[in-house]
């Protein structure tokens, strides 16, 4: 009796007066799923509805879960009694691909609005089917796909037994960004928030270029004196995104303030994590050298 009463009460909350009281948990779940689909249909961008992986968040969540299982549990187990793979050629080609991919997306961000039409103060999402608006929406999808390809960063660390590289910062970044970019593509494919994508592409061109040169062997290491400035560049990236997103809280151009607030929190968390990494990796090393 008590169980049915609780189920009925929950069902009434989900139904909101639109259906009869649910008699069991199964019907309650069905009602919740139906309500979810109606909510998504009401707020999502209709232009991306039929695009690959955009219908539901489940494929993305499954891929993220599989990624975490492989790099935290399965991979280390398989590599426990094996020598690390070198993967020199693979790393060179992979990082060259990421440099090229990031350069193309950087160009597309500029040509889709940021070079000519977009406002750096507050830019609403253009949900029309104009060529420029569709170009930006398509770019948002490719940016989402790029975050899935970056899973390989961690997999290569595991295969090379670079366990110290698989840090909380690294896992947090590669777990959150595919989910975040799926949401952005599904609901707000364009507008103010794509500024962070633009800046991220600039950083990734430089970062993957560094990784590519590092993989080319000791002969190129003398050209990598600028390694320590990569983290400084990433800190600058999150500072710019924070300032840029904060403007929307004070200027109303139709861009969702909730998304701007999320970007503020997102950039602040990443700034804190990267700053901690910077202090651990460089400042403490400098202190030890001075002491010696």
N, C-alpha and C positions, 0 to 999 in steps of 0.2 A: 504493500500500500504506500509506504513512505517512498520507496524507490520510484514507483510510477508517478507519484506526486511531484518529486523532484524533476523527473524527466519531462513531465508536462509543463512545469514552470519554465524550464530551459527552452522547451519547444516554443512556448508562447513568446519568449524573448526573441528567438530567431525568426519566428513567423511574423511577429509584429501585426497580428490580427489578420494575416492573409491566408491562413490555413487552419484546419482543425488541430486539436491537441494531438501530439505524437504519442503513440502507445508504446514505443520501444526505442532503444538507443539507435538502431539502424535507421529508422525513419527520421530521427533527430539529425543524424549525420547527413542524410540525404538533403534535408531541409537546409542545413548549414552550407553544404556544397552548392546547392542551388542559389542560396542567397549570395554566396561568394561570387559565383559566375555572373549574377546580375549586377553586383557591385562593380566588378572588374569591367564588365561590358559598358557600364555607365561612365566610368572615368578613364578607361584606357584609350590610347590613340588608335582609332579605327584603321589608319593607314598601315599599321604593322601587324594587324590581327592575323593575317595569313602567312607571315614571314616565318622561316624556320626557327624553332625553339621559343617563339613568342606567345604561343597559345596558352601555355601554363608554366608556372615557375618550377614545376616538379623536375623536368630534365636537368635544369641548372642546379637545383638542390641535390639531386642524385649525383651529378658530376662532382660537385664540391665535396660531398660525403665520400665518394670513391677516392678522390684526390687525397683527402685527409687520411683515409685508411691506408692507402699505398705508401705515402711518405712518412707516416708515423709508426705504422705497425708492419705491414707486409714487406715493404722495401728494406728496412733495417734487418728484419729476420732473414730475408733472402741473401743479404750482403754480409751477414755476421761472420761467416767462415770463408768469404771470398776476398780476393784482392781487389782494390778499387780499380774501376775502369778509367782509362786515360781520356778517351773520347775527344781527342784533340781536333780531328777533322770535323766531327759532328758539331762540336761547340763553335768552331769557326763559321760553319755554314748556318747554324741556328741563329747565332748572334747577328750575322750579316742579314739574314732574313728579317729579324726583328728591327734592325736599323732601317731597312728598306720599307717595311710595313709602317713603322712610326713616321718616316718621312712622308709617305703617301698620305697617311691620315692627317699629318700636320698641314700639308698642302690643301687637303679637302676641307679642313676646318677654316682655313683662311678664305678659300674660294666660296664656301657655303655661307659666309656671312661675316666672319670676324675681321676680315681685311677691309670690307667695304661698308656693309649695311648694319651690322650689329652694334648696339650701344654698350659701352663698357660700364655704364651706370646701372642700367636695368633693361633686360631684353626678354620680352615675352616669347612663348613658344608659338611658332607659326604652324597651325594645324592644317593649313590649306594643302592643295595638291599642286602648287606651283613648282616649277623645276628646281628652284633654289631650296624651297622647304623640303621637298622630297629628297634632295641631295643631302641635306643635313640629317634627315631622319635615317636615310640609308647609311650614312656615316656613323650614326649612333649605334646601329646594329653591328657594323664592322668593328667598332671600338669594343663592344661587348664580346665579340668573337676573339679579339686580340687578348682579352683577359683570360680566356680559356686556353689559348696557346701558351700563355705564360706559366701554366702549371708545369711545363717542362723545366723551368728554372729549378724548381725543387727536386724534381725527379733526377735531374743531372747531379745535383748535390748528393742525393742518396746513392746513386750509382758510383760516384767518385769518393764516397764515404767522407764527405765534407760535413760531418754532423754538426759542427759548430755554426755552420751557415744556416741551418734549419732552426732559426730562432723564433721566439714568440712574435716578434715584429714581422718576420718573413711570412709565417703561417697566417697571422691576422690579415696581412695585406692581401695574400693570394686567396684567402677564403672569402673575404668581404667584397672585394672589387667585382667578381663576376655577378654576385647577387645584386649589388648596387647598380651596376651598369644594365642589368636586365630590367630592373625597376624603372630606370631612367628611360630606356628605350621603349618600354611598354606604355608608359604614361606621359612622359615629357621628352619626346624625341626632338630636341632642339632647345634654343633659347639660352638663358643666362647660365645655366649649369654646365653647358658645354665648354665654357672657358676653362674649367679645371681639366677637361680632356685635352684641350689645346696645349696648356702648360705641361701636362703630363707627357704628351708626345715629344715636346722639346727635350724634356729631361731624359726620356727613354732613348732618343737618338744618341745622346751623349753617353748614357749609361751602357747601352748595348755595344756601342763603338769601343768603349773601354774594355768590356768583357771579350769582345772579338780580338782585340789586340793582345790582351792578356793570354788568350788561348793560342796565339801564334808562336809563343815560345819566348825564351830568355832574351833573344836578340831584340825583341820589341819592348821589353820591360823598361828600358831606359827612357822610353818615350811616355811612360805612364806616371810621371811625377805628379800629375794633377789628380791622382786617385782621391786624396783627402778632400778635395773640393767637391766631389760628387755629393757627399752628404750635405755640405753647405748649400749646394744647389737645390737639393730636395727640401731642405728647411725653408729656403726662399720660396719654393713652389707652394708649400702649404701656407706660408704667410700671405702670399698673393691671393690664393684662393679664399682664405679667411676674410681678408679685406674686401675682396670683390663680392663675396656672398653677403657680407654684412650690410652692404648698400641696400639690398632688397628689403631689409627690415624697416628701412626708413623711406624708401621710394616705392610707390605702387605703380607698376606697369602691367600688372596682370600675371606676373610670374608667381607661382605658389610660395608664400612665405615659409610654409612648413618645410619645403625642399631646401630653401635657402638656410633655414635653421639647422637642418640635418647636415648640410655641407659645412656649416660653421663647426658643429660638433665633430664631424668627420675629420676636417683639417686640423682641428685642435688636438685630437687624439693622436693623429699621425705625427704632428709636430712634436708632441711629447715623447712618443716612442723613438722617433729619429734623433731627437736631441739627446735622449738617454744613450742611444747607440753611439752618437758622436762623442759624447763625454767618455764612454767606456773605451772606444776604439782609439781616440786620438789624444784627448787631454790627459788621461792617466798615463799613456805611453810617454808623452812629453815630460810629465812630472817625474817619471822614473828615470828618464835619460838625464834630466837636470840633476837629480839626486846622485846618479852615478858619476 
